[in-house]
C-alpha cells in the first residue's frame, strides 16, 4: 500500500512539472508554420505580399529586337504570363518596359509611363518596387529590388547573368536610366522594336543582375551590337523583356 502511494506521488510530481514547462514555453499561434519551416516568400517576409505583377520573359521571341512594335511586345508579355501560369492581377494589363522616341508626328513614349503606379511583386511575392519613383531612384537611388535574386522570369526562375552559361542578362528597354526615351538622333530602339536588321541601329539594354560591363543599371547599361538575334545574343542577351502589370 505504501509503495503504491509513493508511485502515485511520483507520477503527480512528473505531471505537474510537465504542465509548468508547457505553461512557460512560448506558444505557436494557431495556423502558424512549425519551427524551422518558412513561409512562401522567404524568412521574415510573412509570405507573398501581393500577386505577381513583374517578371522577365524566360525566352525572347527569337526574331531579334523585332516584336512588332510596342503593341506586339505587350502581347508577348501577356502570352508569357499565361504560359507561366501567372494570373493577371485584377484591373491590370501586362506591358513591356520599353520606350520609344517621338516619330511620325507622335510624341515620345516613356517606359516609366507605361507600367502603372505600382507596387510590383515578382513571381515569388518579393517586392520589386512600391512605385515609379522608387523603381527609378528618383528620390533615393537603389530603392528598387531588381537584382539576380529578385529579377525572376514567369516560371519563378532567375535569369542567367554574369558567370552563368549562357549569360542572358541583357534586357531590351530602349530607355535611359530614368525610364525615358533616349535623347538624340541615334536609333536605340531598333526602329521602335520592329526591326531585326543589323547596321541600321541598335537597342538600349539593361542588366537584370545589375552586373557587368557598361554600368550596373537595370534599365540602361549599354546598347546592343545590332538588332538581329545573333547580335543580341553576342552582347549577353536573348531578346528578353521586362514585363509589368500596369494599373
N, C-alpha and C positions, 0 to 999 in steps of 0.2 A: 504494500500500500504506500509506504513512504517512498519507495523507488518510483512509483507511478507519479506521485506528487512532484518529485524532482524533475521528471521528464516533462510534465505539463508546464512547470515553471520555466524551464529552459526554452521550451517552444514559444511561450508567451514573450520572453525576452527577445528572441530572434525576430518574431513577427513585429514587435514594437520597434525594433531597430530598422527593419525594412520600411515601415511606414514613415519614420522620421527621415530616413535618407531620401525617400521619394518626395516628401514634402519640401525638403531643402533643395532638391535638384531643379534646375530651370526646365520649365515645361514647354514642349513644342506646340505651337499653335495648331489648331485643327486644320488639316489640309496642307500643312507646310511640308516641304521635302525633308526627308530624313537627313541626319548628319552625314556630311560627305557627299551629298547629292546636290548638284547645282540645278538651277532653273534654266530654261531656254534663254539665250541671250548672254550668258556668261555670269561669273561670280559678281555679286553686288549690283547687278542690273535689275533684279526682280522680274526678269522675263522681258519679252519684246515690248518696247514702249509704244509701238504703233505698227500699223500694217506696212508691208514692204512698199516703198514708193521710190526706190532708186536701185538701179543695177547697171552693170556694164554688159553689153552683149557678149555672149560666150564665143561667138563666131561672127565674122563680118559677112557681108552679102556676097563677097567673092568677086566683085566687079570693081575693085579699086575703090576710089572715092565716089563713084557714081551710085547714088542712092535714088536718083530720080527727083532730086531737089529736097527741100525741107519736108514736104508732104510725104514723100517716099520714105525718108528717114524716120519720120514719126510712125508711119505704118509698120516699119520694120521693128521698131521698139515694141509696139503693141503685139506684133506677131511673136516676138521672142518672149515677151511676158507670158503670153498664152502657152507657148511651148514649155516654159519653165514652171508652169502652174502657179504663177504669181497673179493673184486676183487684182484687178484694177480697183483701187480704193474708191468708195462711193464719191461721186461728184468730181472725179479727176479724169484726166486724159493723158496718155503717155506722149511725151515729147522728147525728141532727140536734142541734146545740148549742143546746138550749132548756131553760129552767127553767119550773117552774110552782108556784104556792103550794099549801099544804095545802087540800084541798077534799073535801067529802063523806066526812069521816072518814079520808081518806087523807093521809099525810104529804106535805110539800113535796118536789118533785123539783128537784135542782140540776144544772144543765148540766155542771158540772165532774165530777160523779159518774157521768155517763152515757157518757163518751167514752174510758174506759180509762186506762191508765197512761202511754202514750206509748212511744217517741218518735213524732212525726208529721212526715211529709215531704210537700211539695207535688208536683204532677204532673211537675215537672222535677227532682225529687230534692233540692230545697233543704230544709234542716232548718227546721221551724217552731218546735218546742219539744221539749226532751228529756222533760219530764214535766209533770204538772199544776201543780206549784208554779212552774216556770219560765213556763208558759203564762199564769198569772195574777199573776206577780210577787209571790208570797207571801214570798219571801226577799229577792229583789233585783228592783226594778222594771225593766221593759223587757228582760227576758231573752228574751221571745218575739220571733220574727222575722216578725210579722204587719205588713205594710205593702203599699203598692201593688205593689211589685216581686214580693213572695212570695205575696200572697193571690190565688192563681190559681184559675180555675174548672176544671171537669173536662176542658176542652179545652186546658188549659195556657195559657190566655189571661188577662191581667189584667182585673180588674173595673173598669168606668168609675168614676172618682172625681171629686173636685173639679177643675174645669177641663175635664172631658170632657162631651160631649153625647150622650145624657143622663147626668147623674150618677146612679149606682145603688149608691153605697157604703153605703146603709143596709141592714144585715143583721139579720133577726129573731133575737133572743136571749131576750127576756123575763127578762133576768138583770141583777144588779148587777155591779160591776167585779170581784168575786171569783168570779163564776160561779155565784152562788146566786140563788134566787128573791128578787125584790124585796120588802122588808118593807113592811108597811102594808096598807091596805084597798083601795087603787086597783087596778083591773084593768090590769095591764101585760102581759097575755098574750092579749088578745082572746079571752076565755073559753076559755083553755087551747088556743089555736090551732084553735078550732072555730067562729069567727065571722068574717064579712066585713061585719058591720053597723057603721055609724058611730053615734056618740052613746051607745055603751054600753061605753066603754073604749078602750084603745089597746094598743100593744105596744112594749116597750123594744127599742131598736135599737142596734147597734154600727156603727162606721165601719171598713170594710175597709181603707181607705187611711190611717186614723188622722189624718184631716184634716177640718176643717170646724167648723161651729157646735156648740154644746153643750160638748163637750170632745173630746179626741182618742182616747177609749177605743175599742178594737176591739170591745168587747162590751157597753158600757153608756154610749152617748153621749147619747141623748135618746129621748123617747117619740114615737110616730107621731101624726099628726093624727086618726087613726081606724083602723078595721080593714078598710075597703074597699080594693080595688085602686087606685082613683084617689087615695085619700088616702095610701097607701103610696108611690105614685109622686110625689105632690106634695111629700113631705118629702125626696126624694132617694133613692128606692129602687125596688124592683120585686118585693118579697116574697121576696128571696133568703135562703138558709140557709147556715150553716157546717156542713160535714159532716166528721166524724172517724171513722176506723176504730177502733173500740173493741176492746181486747184484754182 
